[in-house]
């Protein structure tokens, strides 16, 4: 199985969950913060018109493909990787281990509402994870040093982020070196599966992005030829 995917001129990690978790164990043993993010088709589409987002995606220490359409478009839709992606297997394994090991996490989001939703999700599914604190960037009235200081004082192993791209990537680009945590994990907006109307809306968006992705892939293919 190919470990790196080439798509729209970008390179993405394509590790199995077991391989990705081996990387995570290595990150936890380092003294610098390593960056992990869930990558969706929507992010790839936005990155075509946003060079900063594109650069930040490519500079991640570990990119987790969270959309099966990316695998299909890249021609690497193996049964194992499709199943792992559809079932959010990496997310479950990462948070499951963090819960079993009593890892300390710090939550970052754009709004308090985002953070409360994330708290509920963790409490209902991974209740042995220890939440050291949380900060909504919307509550920060000055520069982001206050956010960073609060997070560092809590001494978390992992920062769980639900900051929306590309704001998250801009934030990381400027402040990554200031954090003392071992891992930054950008969960993405789809970490908790929604039902009902929101699920239908999400499917509609995916179909739109799938069409856009196909068009872009064809354009890149013509350029190569």
C-alpha positions in Angstrom: 0.0 0.0 0.0 1.3 3.5 -0.9 2.2 5.5 2.2 2.0 8.9 0.4 -0.8 10.0 -1.9 -0.3 12.5 -4.7 -3.5 14.5 -5.2 -4.0 17.9 -6.8 -0.3 18.5 -6.6 -0.2 17.8 -2.9 1.2 14.9 -0.9 -0.8 13.3 1.9 0.1 10.6 4.4 -1.7 7.3 3.8 -0.9 5.2 6.8 -3.0 2.5 8.3 -4.3 3.2 11.8 -1.7 0.9 13.3 1.1 2.7 11.4 -0.3 6.1 12.4 -0.5 5.1 16.0 3.1 4.0 15.9 3.9 7.6 14.8 1.8 8.9 17.7 3.7 6.9 20.2 6.9 8.5 18.8 5.4 12.0 19.1 4.6 11.4 22.8 8.2 10.7 23.5 9.5 14.0 22.0 10.0 17.3 23.6 8.5 19.4 20.8 4.8 19.6 19.7 3.9 17.5 16.7 0.9 18.5 14.5 -1.8 16.0 13.5 -4.9 17.0 11.5 -7.9 15.3 10.0 -8.0 16.3 6.3 -11.3 16.5 4.5 -12.1 17.0 0.8 -13.4 20.4 1.7 -10.0 21.4 3.0 -8.2 20.2 -0.1 -10.6 22.2 -2.3 -10.0 25.3 -0.2 -6.3 24.7 -0.4 -6.3 25.1 -4.2 -7.1 28.8 -3.7 -5.3 29.3 -0.4 -1.6 28.9 -0.6 -1.1 29.2 3.2 -3.6 26.4 3.9 -1.9 24.3 1.3 1.5 24.9 2.8 0.3 24.1 6.3 -1.4 20.9 5.3 1.8 19.7 3.6 3.9 20.7 6.7 1.8 18.6 9.1 3.7 15.9 11.0 0.8 13.5 10.4 -2.1 14.1 8.0 -5.2 11.8 8.6 -7.4 11.4 5.6 -11.0 11.7 6.9 -12.9 11.5 3.6 -13.2 8.3 1.5 -13.6 10.4 -1.6 -9.9 11.5 -1.3 -8.8 7.9 -1.4 -11.0 7.2 -4.4 -9.8 10.3 -6.3 -6.2 9.3 -5.6 -6.8 5.8 -6.8 -5.8 4.2 -3.5 -9.2 2.9 -2.2 -8.0 -0.3 -0.6 -10.7 -2.1 1.4 -8.7 -1.6 4.7 -8.1 2.1 4.2 -11.7 2.7 3.0 -13.1 0.9 6.1 -10.7 2.8 8.5 -11.6 6.1 6.9 -15.4 5.6 6.9 -15.4 4.3 10.5 -13.1 7.2 11.7 -10.9 4.4 13.1 -7.9 6.6 13.8 -9.9 9.1 15.8 -11.4 6.2 17.9 -8.1 4.6 18.5 -6.3 7.8 19.4 -9.0 8.9 21.8 -9.5 5.4 23.1 -5.9 5.1 24.0 -5.9 8.6 25.5 -8.8 7.6 27.7 -7.3 4.3 28.8 -4.0 6.0 29.7 -5.6 8.9 31.4 -4.0 11.4 29.1 -4.3 15.1 29.9 -5.9 17.2 27.1 -6.6 20.9 26.6 -9.4 22.0 24.3 -9.2 24.8 21.8 -12.1 26.1 19.6 -13.4 29.2 18.0 -16.4 29.5 20.3 -17.7 28.3 23.7 -20.4 26.4 21.9 -17.9 24.3 20.0 -16.0 23.5 23.2 -19.2 22.4 25.1 -20.0 20.1 22.2 -16.5 18.6 22.3 -16.8 18.2 26.1 -20.0 16.3 25.8 -18.6 14.1 23.0 -15.6 13.2 25.2 -17.6 12.7 28.3 -20.1 10.4 26.5 -17.5 8.3 24.7 -14.0 8.7 26.4 -14.8 9.6 29.9 -11.4 8.7 31.3 -9.7 11.4 29.3 -8.7 14.2 31.7 -9.6 17.7 30.5 -7.1 20.2 31.9 -8.9 23.2 30.5 -10.4 24.9 27.5 -10.3 28.2 25.7 -12.5 29.7 23.0 -10.5 32.1 20.7 -13.5 34.3 20.5 -13.0 35.2 24.2 -9.5 36.4 23.6 -9.6 40.2 23.6 -5.9 40.8 22.8 -3.2 38.8 21.2 -3.1 35.0 21.6 -0.4 34.9 24.2 -3.0 34.5 26.9 -4.4 31.4 25.2 -1.0 29.9 24.9 0.0 30.7 28.5 -3.3 29.1 29.8 -2.7 26.0 27.8 1.0 25.7 28.8 0.1 26.2 32.5 -2.3 23.2 32.3 0.6 21.0 31.0 -1.5 18.8 28.7 -0.1 15.9 26.7 -2.5 16.7 23.8 -4.2 19.8 22.5 -7.5 18.9 20.9 -8.5 21.6 18.4 -11.9 22.2 16.7 -10.7 25.6 15.3 -12.0 25.8 11.8 -9.6 25.9 8.8 -7.9 28.0 7.6 -8.0 29.9 10.9 -6.5 26.8 12.7 -3.6 26.7 10.2 -2.9 30.4 10.5 -2.9 30.1 14.3 -0.5 27.1 14.2 1.8 28.7 11.7 2.3 31.7 14.0 2.3 30.0 17.4 3.2 26.3 17.1 6.7 26.7 18.6 5.2 28.4 21.8 3.2 25.3 23.0 4.6 22.8 25.4 2.2 20.0 24.6 3.4 16.8 22.8 0.6 16.7 20.2 -1.8 19.1 18.5 -4.7 17.1 17.0 -7.0 19.1 14.8 -10.2 16.9 14.9 -12.0 18.6 12.0 -15.7 19.3 12.0 -16.8 15.7 11.4 -15.4 14.1 14.6 -18.9 13.5 15.9 -21.3 11.9 13.4 -24.6 13.9 13.1 -28.0 12.5 12.3 -31.0 13.9 10.5 -31.0 17.1 8.6 -27.3 17.9 9.3 -26.3 14.5 7.8 -28.2 15.2 4.6 -26.6 18.7 4.4 -23.2 17.1 4.9 -23.8 14.6 2.1 -24.9 17.4 -0.2 -21.7 19.3 0.5 -19.6 16.2 -0.2 -21.3 15.6 -3.5 -20.6 19.2 -4.5 -17.0 18.9 -3.5 -16.7 15.6 -5.2 -17.7 17.3 -8.5 -15.2 20.0 -7.9 -12.5 17.5 -7.0 -13.1 15.5 -10.2 -12.9 18.7 -12.3 -9.6 19.7 -10.6 -8.2 16.2 -11.0 -9.0 16.3 -14.8 -7.3 19.7 -15.1 -4.1 18.4 -13.4 -4.2 15.3 -15.5 -4.3 17.4 -18.7 -1.4 19.5 -17.5 0.7 16.3 -16.9 -0.1 15.0 -20.4 
